[in-house]
């Protein structure tokens, strides 16, 4: 079994992590020689597409892959999955020409966002539903036209998933990546969703039948729902064992 990075080395919060405590949407520029402050307009680098990695820092990950494992072991698994997701999304962003936004809590080492050429933004909201809805809204407020959102628990994500998503997202269609357990591993939305009657921070992101509930919500508001190929995500130790061959934690510079 390949080596899993040490969780305490991965997050490095207590000692030297540079955590961005303020929203990246609140940037200001002080004019030299003047007391006047003006807000700098946030413009997306490529002006069109972005992928959001919506995640928790390993130290605050709530998912228990196995109740038999100690807390530290579950956090180490979460750290490894996060690294794999960052590595893949960085590669995909270069080949598919989209920007990477990393939305997490204040335990996330923001130096990692810089390493993988991503933009770090803090979670906003008290509940999971509010935080995921606000992550999407914050991405659109930066000026992007199309956004895909993924977590760190689908190791079979491919660049083709993003290629198809950005192709099929239109003003009248959304994209979902269905997971085999009935959940979703990807959601893709157009900017004009902000002008619809759909409240992103009130969608059924945690319902037992999230895939069908989301499809029903969007189709009832005149959006077509486009589906990617069904894939497995990782929710427990058995899922992890099935995909362990896809992991590579040999990058010592990550520690």
Secondary structure, DSSP 8 states (H G I E B T S, - for coil): ------HHHHH-TTTT-----S-TT--EEE-TT-S-EEE-----SSSSEEEEEE---GGG----S-TTS-HHHHHHHHHHHHHHHHHHHHHHHHHHT-EEEEEE-TTS-HHHHHHTTEEEEE--SSSHHHHHHHHHHHHHHTT-SEEEEE-S--TT--HHHHHHHHHH-BTTEEEEEEBTTS-EEEEEEEGGGGGSS--GGGS-TT-TTHHHHHHHHHHTTT-EEEE---B----SHHHHHHHGGG-----GGG-
